[in-house]
Amino acid sequence: MADFIGHFSVIPDPRIERSKKYPLIEILFLCMSAVVSGAEGWEEIEDFGQARQDWLRHFLPYRNGIAGHDAIARVMSRLDPKALQTSFVGWMQDVVTLSERTVVAIDGKTLRRSFKNGDRKSAIHMVNAWAVANKMVLGQSKVDGKSNEIKAIPELLDILALKGAIISIDAMGCQRAIAEKIIKKKADYVLALKGNQPELSQGFGNYSGICPWSLKVAAMRK
């Protein structure tokens, strides 16, 4: 709990002083606990808090009880997403130890029901780094669309400690810059190779190749 408070207490509170009935750290801990327990949506987060108040108070006071779902939504929507991501990634790196040869799967997903009514193109698309053995997201980054995963993946790699891990990415991530980034992180990679790399695919066909960071890959020198 000290790790959680240490990482998340630095997130700026966007509210004015008189509207801080529910401390930000309590809202963040409630949301994190509820989502990990399977809650989907603000109302389910509030329901979780009402049902688990005694458990939550083992860790934080919750002197004013549990915030309503509307209040939770307002606060969370106004937080600085970069600050929230930095705190989350730092917390994950403190509480999760990646063992040697751990597989970290990086993949893009569109969040269910995140689009505006009548406009499915506005759905939120995220790139996630999933530690397979730990069954936990190590970090994630929002992108404008699937085509922008190529830009988002290196940014996500930058904030993760991946030494000794095996990074798997689908064909979208089969890019020289991404492979070089993983090598600099002293990790290995498994990249799917398809038609988006025509010169390589002509020689090898569709496959997934493993390239250790300690080796010089001929394809990357060209």
Short mmCIF file of the C-alpha atoms (twelve columns), coordinates in Angstrom:
data_MODEL
# 
_entry.id   MODEL 
# 
loop_
_atom_site.group_PDB 
_atom_site.id 
_atom_site.type_symbol 
_atom_site.label_atom_id 
_atom_site.label_alt_id 
_atom_site.label_comp_id 
_atom_site.label_asym_id 
_atom_site.label_seq_id 
_atom_site.Cartn_x 
_atom_site.Cartn_y 
_atom_site.Cartn_z 
_atom_site.pdbx_PDB_model_num 
ATOM 1   C CA . MET A 1   0.000   0.000   0.000   1 
ATOM 2   C CA . ALA A 2   2.916   2.329   0.686   1 
ATOM 3   C CA . ASP A 3   4.104   1.738   -2.878  1 
ATOM 4   C CA . PHE A 4   0.644   2.567   -4.248  1 
ATOM 5   C CA . ILE A 5   0.379   5.797   -2.230  1 
ATOM 6   C CA . GLY A 6   3.943   6.776   -3.096  1 
ATOM 7   C CA . HIS A 7   3.375   6.464   -6.837  1 
ATOM 8   C CA . PHE A 8   -0.190  7.780   -7.138  1 
ATOM 9   C CA . SER A 9   -0.139  10.615  -4.604  1 
ATOM 10  C CA . VAL A 10  1.963   12.709  -7.003  1 
ATOM 11  C CA . ILE A 11  -0.854  12.898  -9.572  1 
ATOM 12  C CA . PRO A 12  -2.193  16.482  -9.630  1 
ATOM 13  C CA . ASP A 13  -5.734  16.833  -8.302  1 
ATOM 14  C CA . PRO A 14  -7.715  18.917  -10.852 1 
ATOM 15  C CA . ARG A 15  -10.428 19.906  -8.361  1 
ATOM 16  C CA . ILE A 16  -10.687 23.146  -6.426  1 
ATOM 17  C CA . GLU A 17  -10.235 22.824  -2.678  1 
ATOM 18  C CA . ARG A 18  -13.896 23.049  -1.662  1 
ATOM 19  C CA . SER A 19  -14.847 20.153  -3.957  1 
ATOM 20  C CA . LYS A 20  -12.366 17.679  -2.486  1 
ATOM 21  C CA . LYS A 21  -14.830 15.816  -0.269  1 
ATOM 22  C CA . TYR A 22  -13.361 12.507  -1.399  1 
ATOM 23  C CA . PRO A 23  -9.524  12.415  -1.412  1 
ATOM 24  C CA . LEU A 24  -8.063  11.648  -4.818  1 
ATOM 25  C CA . ILE A 25  -5.942  8.768   -3.524  1 
ATOM 26  C CA . GLU A 26  -9.107  7.100   -2.172  1 
ATOM 27  C CA . ILE A 27  -10.861 7.409   -5.531  1 
ATOM 28  C CA . LEU A 28  -7.825  6.006   -7.355  1 
ATOM 29  C CA . PHE A 29  -7.496  3.057   -4.978  1 
ATOM 30  C CA . LEU A 30  -11.224 2.352   -5.239  1 
ATOM 31  C CA . CYS A 31  -11.101 2.388   -9.049  1 
ATOM 32  C CA . MET A 32  -8.006  0.198   -9.202  1 
ATOM 33  C CA . SER A 33  -9.408  -2.340  -6.744  1 
ATOM 34  C CA . ALA A 34  -12.814 -2.450  -8.423  1 
ATOM 35  C CA . VAL A 35  -11.454 -2.882  -11.953 1 
ATOM 36  C CA . VAL A 36  -9.046  -5.626  -10.854 1 
ATOM 37  C CA . SER A 37  -12.053 -7.354  -9.285  1 
ATOM 38  C CA . GLY A 38  -13.964 -7.242  -12.573 1 
ATOM 39  C CA . ALA A 39  -15.980 -4.024  -12.340 1 
ATOM 40  C CA . GLU A 40  -16.934 -2.472  -15.675 1 
ATOM 41  C CA . GLY A 41  -18.150 1.094   -15.684 1 
ATOM 42  C CA . TRP A 42  -18.534 3.798   -13.061 1 
ATOM 43  C CA . GLU A 43  -21.716 2.410   -11.499 1 
ATOM 44  C CA . GLU A 44  -20.088 -0.977  -10.877 1 
ATOM 45  C CA . ILE A 45  -17.083 0.766   -9.326  1 
ATOM 46  C CA . GLU A 46  -19.428 2.584   -6.924  1 
ATOM 47  C CA . ASP A 47  -21.254 -0.690  -6.159  1 
ATOM 48  C CA . PHE A 48  -17.947 -2.383  -5.390  1 
ATOM 49  C CA . GLY A 49  -17.001 0.438   -3.027  1 
ATOM 50  C CA . GLN A 50  -20.325 0.321   -1.181  1 
ATOM 51  C CA . ALA A 51  -20.073 -3.443  -0.758  1 
ATOM 52  C CA . ARG A 52  -16.396 -3.431  0.279   1 
ATOM 53  C CA . GLN A 53  -16.129 -0.357  2.486   1 
ATOM 54  C CA . ASP A 54  -14.818 -2.314  5.480   1 
ATOM 55  C CA . TRP A 55  -12.082 -3.885  3.327   1 
ATOM 56  C CA . LEU A 56  -11.131 -0.562  1.736   1 
ATOM 57  C CA . ARG A 57  -10.809 1.040   5.192   1 
ATOM 58  C CA . HIS A 58  -8.079  -1.421  6.075   1 
ATOM 59  C CA . PHE A 59  -5.891  0.646   3.747   1 
ATOM 60  C CA . LEU A 60  -7.315  4.202   3.627   1 
ATOM 61  C CA . PRO A 61  -9.751  6.114   5.915   1 
ATOM 62  C CA . TYR A 62  -12.721 6.735   3.557   1 
ATOM 63  C CA . ARG A 63  -14.118 9.008   6.282   1 
ATOM 64  C CA . ASN A 64  -16.738 10.442  3.917   1 
ATOM 65  C CA . GLY A 65  -17.705 7.083   2.509   1 
ATOM 66  C CA . ILE A 66  -17.701 6.160   -1.163  1 
ATOM 67  C CA . ALA A 67  -18.079 8.752   -3.910  1 
ATOM 68  C CA . GLY A 68  -21.034 8.366   -6.280  1 
ATOM 69  C CA . HIS A 69  -20.395 7.087   -9.782  1 
ATOM 70  C CA . ASP A 70  -20.967 10.530  -11.322 1 
ATOM 71  C CA . ALA A 71  -18.353 12.093  -9.029  1 
ATOM 72  C CA . ILE A 72  -15.885 9.276   -9.745  1 
ATOM 73  C CA . ALA A 73  -16.360 9.714   -13.483 1 
ATOM 74  C CA . ARG A 74  -15.873 13.490  -13.299 1 
ATOM 75  C CA . VAL A 75  -12.647 13.204  -11.321 1 
ATOM 76  C CA . MET A 76  -11.131 10.430  -13.414 1 
ATOM 77  C CA . SER A 77  -11.981 12.167  -16.704 1 
ATOM 78  C CA . ARG A 78  -10.118 15.300  -15.604 1 
ATOM 79  C CA . LEU A 79  -6.873  13.613  -14.544 1 
ATOM 80  C CA . ASP A 80  -3.711  14.120  -16.567 1 
ATOM 81  C CA . PRO A 81  -3.476  10.836  -18.553 1 
ATOM 82  C CA . LYS A 82  0.320   11.041  -18.836 1 
ATOM 83  C CA . ALA A 83  0.704   11.496  -15.076 1 
ATOM 84  C CA . LEU A 84  -1.667  8.586   -14.451 1 
ATOM 85  C CA . GLN A 85  0.241   6.358   -16.874 1 
ATOM 86  C CA . THR A 86  3.607   7.259   -15.344 1 
ATOM 87  C CA . SER A 87  2.350   6.462   -11.851 1 
ATOM 88  C CA . PHE A 88  0.795   3.185   -12.975 1 
ATOM 89  C CA . VAL A 89  3.899   1.995   -14.809 1 
ATOM 90  C CA . GLY A 90  6.151   2.941   -11.885 1 
ATOM 91  C CA . TRP A 91  3.899   1.059   -9.481  1 
ATOM 92  C CA . MET A 92  3.826   -2.020  -11.722 1 
ATOM 93  C CA . GLN A 93  7.602   -2.066  -11.998 1 
ATOM 94  C CA . ASP A 94  7.885   -1.950  -8.213  1 
ATOM 95  C CA . VAL A 95  5.397   -4.732  -7.465  1 
ATOM 96  C CA . VAL A 96  6.040   -7.041  -10.439 1 
ATOM 97  C CA . THR A 97  9.351   -8.806  -10.997 1 
ATOM 98  C CA . LEU A 98  9.893   -10.110 -14.507 1 
ATOM 99  C CA . SER A 99  11.824  -13.349 -14.441 1 
ATOM 100 C CA . GLU A 100 14.413  -14.172 -17.104 1 
ATOM 101 C CA . ARG A 101 12.843  -15.152 -20.445 1 
ATOM 102 C CA . THR A 102 9.410   -13.860 -19.435 1 
ATOM 103 C CA . VAL A 103 7.174   -13.265 -22.458 1 
ATOM 104 C CA . VAL A 104 5.740   -9.748  -22.753 1 
ATOM 105 C CA . ALA A 105 3.067   -9.565  -25.454 1 
ATOM 106 C CA . ILE A 106 2.517   -6.144  -27.022 1 
ATOM 107 C CA . ASP A 107 -0.739  -5.785  -28.888 1 
ATOM 108 C CA . GLY A 108 -3.315  -3.193  -29.818 1 
ATOM 109 C CA . LYS A 109 -6.921  -3.469  -28.683 1 
ATOM 110 C CA . THR A 110 -10.015 -1.387  -29.250 1 
ATOM 111 C CA . LEU A 111 -11.895 -0.808  -26.004 1 
ATOM 112 C CA . ARG A 112 -15.372 -2.270  -26.042 1 
ATOM 113 C CA . ARG A 113 -18.221 0.269   -26.066 1 
ATOM 114 C CA . SER A 114 -15.760 3.174   -25.997 1 
ATOM 115 C CA . PHE A 115 -17.130 4.758   -29.180 1 
ATOM 116 C CA . LYS A 116 -19.671 7.569   -29.301 1 
ATOM 117 C CA . ASN A 117 -23.230 6.675   -30.223 1 
ATOM 118 C CA . GLY A 118 -23.569 6.561   -33.989 1 
ATOM 119 C CA . ASP A 119 -19.827 6.900   -34.590 1 
ATOM 120 C CA . ARG A 120 -17.938 3.639   -34.138 1 
ATOM 121 C CA . LYS A 121 -14.830 5.212   -35.667 1 
ATOM 122 C CA . SER A 122 -14.259 7.209   -32.467 1 
ATOM 123 C CA . ALA A 123 -13.592 4.121   -30.335 1 
ATOM 124 C CA . ILE A 124 -10.516 4.253   -28.095 1 
ATOM 125 C CA . HIS A 125 -7.581  2.158   -29.320 1 
ATOM 126 C CA . MET A 126 -4.852  1.140   -26.856 1 
ATOM 127 C CA . VAL A 127 -1.483  -0.562  -27.122 1 
ATOM 128 C CA . ASN A 128 -0.848  -2.846  -24.122 1 
ATOM 129 C CA . ALA A 129 2.209   -4.623  -22.759 1 
ATOM 130 C CA . TRP A 130 0.986   -7.865  -21.160 1 
ATOM 131 C CA . ALA A 131 3.281   -9.958  -18.924 1 
ATOM 132 C CA . VAL A 132 2.068   -13.462 -19.740 1 
ATOM 133 C CA . ALA A 133 3.434   -15.278 -16.666 1 
ATOM 134 C CA . ASN A 134 2.306   -12.534 -14.280 1 
ATOM 135 C CA . LYS A 135 -1.060  -12.128 -16.059 1 
ATOM 136 C CA . MET A 136 -0.761  -8.384  -15.682 1 
ATOM 137 C CA . VAL A 137 -0.619  -5.272  -17.881 1 
ATOM 138 C CA . LEU A 138 2.754   -3.579  -17.376 1 
ATOM 139 C CA . GLY A 139 1.842   -0.467  -19.324 1 
ATOM 140 C CA . GLN A 140 -0.402  0.884   -22.037 1 
ATOM 141 C CA . SER A 141 -0.633  3.809   -24.420 1 
ATOM 142 C CA . LYS A 142 -3.589  5.322   -26.260 1 
ATOM 143 C CA . VAL A 143 -3.295  5.715   -30.024 1 
ATOM 144 C CA . ASP A 144 -5.466  7.471   -32.586 1 
ATOM 145 C CA . GLY A 145 -5.986  4.314   -34.614 1 
ATOM 146 C CA . LYS A 146 -4.516  0.937   -35.482 1 
ATOM 147 C CA . SER A 147 -2.214  2.466   -38.094 1 
ATOM 148 C CA . ASN A 148 -0.520  4.559   -35.386 1 
ATOM 149 C CA . GLU A 149 0.561   1.537   -33.356 1 
ATOM 150 C CA . ILE A 150 3.933   1.785   -35.125 1 
ATOM 151 C CA . LYS A 151 4.529   5.118   -33.355 1 
ATOM 152 C CA . ALA A 152 2.994   4.084   -30.037 1 
ATOM 153 C CA . ILE A 153 4.934   0.829   -29.564 1 
ATOM 154 C CA . PRO A 154 8.400   2.469   -29.273 1 
ATOM 155 C CA . GLU A 155 6.993   5.009   -26.797 1 
ATOM 156 C CA . LEU A 156 5.603   2.179   -24.690 1 
ATOM 157 C CA . LEU A 157 8.915   0.291   -24.850 1 
ATOM 158 C CA . ASP A 158 10.736  3.398   -23.599 1 
ATOM 159 C CA . ILE A 159 8.971   3.373   -20.229 1 
ATOM 160 C CA . LEU A 160 9.322   -0.364  -19.496 1 
ATOM 161 C CA . ALA A 161 12.177  -2.335  -17.907 1 
ATOM 162 C CA . LEU A 162 12.460  -5.351  -20.212 1 
ATOM 163 C CA . LYS A 163 15.998  -6.707  -19.833 1 
ATOM 164 C CA . GLY A 164 16.039  -10.458 -20.469 1 
ATOM 165 C CA . ALA A 165 12.377  -10.627 -21.521 1 
ATOM 166 C CA . ILE A 166 10.996  -11.925 -24.815 1 
ATOM 167 C CA . ILE A 167 8.835   -9.311  -26.553 1 
ATOM 168 C CA . SER A 168 6.191   -10.623 -28.950 1 
ATOM 169 C CA . ILE A 169 4.448   -8.327  -31.435 1 
ATOM 170 C CA . ASP A 170 2.217   -9.017  -34.430 1 
ATOM 171 C CA . ALA A 171 3.080   -8.060  -38.008 1 
ATOM 172 C CA . MET A 172 2.211   -4.408  -37.377 1 
ATOM 173 C CA . GLY A 173 5.303   -4.179  -35.157 1 
ATOM 174 C CA . CYS A 174 7.700   -5.790  -37.631 1 
ATOM 175 C CA . GLN A 175 9.693   -2.594  -38.077 1 
ATOM 176 C CA . ARG A 176 13.424  -1.957  -37.949 1 
ATOM 177 C CA . ALA A 177 13.090  0.866   -35.411 1 
ATOM 178 C CA . ILE A 178 11.025  -1.325  -33.087 1 
ATOM 179 C CA . ALA A 179 13.471  -4.230  -33.322 1 
ATOM 180 C CA . GLU A 180 16.385  -1.895  -32.620 1 
ATOM 181 C CA . LYS A 181 14.542  -0.448  -29.622 1 
ATOM 182 C CA . ILE A 182 14.047  -3.928  -28.149 1 
ATOM 183 C CA . ILE A 183 17.714  -4.781  -28.715 1 
ATOM 184 C CA . LYS A 184 18.766  -1.619  -26.869 1 
ATOM 185 C CA . LYS A 185 16.543  -2.745  -23.999 1 
ATOM 186 C CA . LYS A 186 18.626  -5.985  -23.928 1 
ATOM 187 C CA . ALA A 187 15.549  -8.060  -24.618 1 
ATOM 188 C CA . ASP A 188 14.711  -10.640 -27.299 1 
ATOM 189 C CA . TYR A 189 11.848  -10.353 -29.734 1 
ATOM 190 C CA . VAL A 190 9.367   -12.471 -31.660 1 
ATOM 191 C CA . LEU A 191 7.989   -10.500 -34.596 1 
ATOM 192 C CA . ALA A 192 5.420   -11.792 -37.049 1 
ATOM 193 C CA . LEU A 193 6.496   -11.325 -40.649 1 
ATOM 194 C CA . LYS A 194 3.844   -10.825 -43.320 1 
ATOM 195 C CA . GLY A 195 3.208   -8.816  -46.452 1 
ATOM 196 C CA . ASN A 196 3.929   -5.479  -44.782 1 
ATOM 197 C CA . GLN A 197 7.633   -6.325  -45.250 1 
ATOM 198 C CA . PRO A 198 7.635   -7.583  -48.864 1 
ATOM 199 C CA . GLU A 199 11.414  -8.000  -49.283 1 
ATOM 200 C CA . LEU A 200 11.743  -10.121 -46.151 1 
ATOM 201 C CA . SER A 201 8.558   -12.069 -46.756 1 
ATOM 202 C CA . GLN A 202 9.691   -13.036 -50.264 1 
ATOM 203 C CA . GLY A 203 12.730  -14.728 -48.816 1 
ATOM 204 C CA . PHE A 204 11.186  -16.320 -45.741 1 
ATOM 205 C CA . GLY A 205 7.412   -16.389 -46.204 1 
ATOM 206 C CA . ASN A 206 5.017   -15.683 -43.351 1 
ATOM 207 C CA . TYR A 207 6.619   -16.625 -40.043 1 
ATOM 208 C CA . SER A 208 7.501   -15.419 -36.594 1 
ATOM 209 C CA . GLY A 209 11.237  -15.052 -36.015 1 
ATOM 210 C CA . ILE A 210 13.157  -14.904 -32.742 1 
ATOM 211 C CA . CYS A 211 16.230  -12.680 -32.729 1 
ATOM 212 C CA . PRO A 212 18.398  -12.445 -29.562 1 
ATOM 213 C CA . TRP A 213 19.495  -8.925  -28.655 1 
ATOM 214 C CA . SER A 214 23.116  -10.054 -28.480 1 
ATOM 215 C CA . LEU A 215 23.210  -11.090 -32.154 1 
ATOM 216 C CA . LYS A 216 23.528  -8.830  -35.187 1 
ATOM 217 C CA . VAL A 217 20.662  -9.561  -37.495 1 
ATOM 218 C CA . ALA A 218 21.599  -9.429  -41.161 1 
ATOM 219 C CA . ALA A 219 18.176  -8.122  -42.169 1 
ATOM 220 C CA . MET A 220 18.605  -5.102  -39.905 1 
ATOM 221 C CA . ARG A 221 22.029  -4.218  -41.353 1 
ATOM 222 C CA . LYS A 222 20.600  -3.809  -44.849 1 
# 
